[in-house]
Amino acid sequence: MDAKAPMPSTDEKMKSVKAVWDKASAGPKKDAALKHYQAAEKAHTAKNDAECNRELDAAKHALA
């Protein structure tokens, strides 16, 4: 049995972060996460998966 879970695709990760962001209550954490999510969208459009994943991770961290 493989101990490592497969890495989610960038599209799946974006949907996941967006869902968490949608449920978050308004405030500075949500605002900060939005900036990172928008940067991730821009990187995703440019097909820069590494930058997209960094920004998605930052958005998740901002919401924590």
C-alpha positions in Angstrom: 0.0 0.0 0.0 1.4 3.4 -1.0 1.8 5.7 2.0 1.9 8.9 -0.1 -1.4 10.5 -1.3 -1.2 11.8 -4.8 -0.7 15.5 -5.1 -3.9 17.3 -6.0 -3.9 19.0 -9.4 -3.7 22.8 -9.4 -7.3 23.0 -10.5 -8.4 20.8 -7.5 -6.3 22.9 -5.1 -7.8 26.1 -6.4 -11.3 24.8 -5.9 -10.4 23.6 -2.4 -8.9 27.0 -1.4 -11.8 28.9 -2.9 -14.3 26.8 -1.0 -12.5 27.5 2.3 -12.3 31.2 1.4 -16.0 31.3 0.6 -16.8 29.9 4.1 -14.4 32.2 6.0 -15.9 35.2 7.9 -15.1 38.7 6.7 -12.0 40.3 8.0 -8.3 41.0 7.4 -7.5 37.3 7.1 -10.0 36.8 4.4 -8.8 40.0 2.6 -5.2 38.7 2.7 -6.2 35.3 1.4 -8.1 37.0 -1.5 -5.0 38.8 -2.6 -3.1 35.5 -2.6 -5.9 33.7 -4.4 -6.1 36.4 -7.1 -2.3 36.1 -7.6 -2.8 32.3 -7.9 -5.4 32.8 -10.6 -3.0 35.0 -12.5 -0.2 32.4 -12.2 -2.6 29.7 -13.2 -3.6 31.6 -16.3 0.1 32.0 -17.2 0.5 28.2 -16.7 3.0 28.8 -13.9 2.0 26.0 -11.6 4.8 26.5 -9.1 3.9 30.1 -8.4 0.2 29.2 -8.4 0.8 26.5 -5.7 2.9 29.0 -3.6 0.1 31.5 -3.7 -2.6 28.9 -2.9 -0.5 27.8 0.1 -0.1 31.4 1.2 -3.9 31.9 0.9 -4.6 28.8 3.1 -2.0 30.0 5.6 -3.7 33.5 5.7 -7.0 31.9 6.6 -5.6 29.7 9.3 
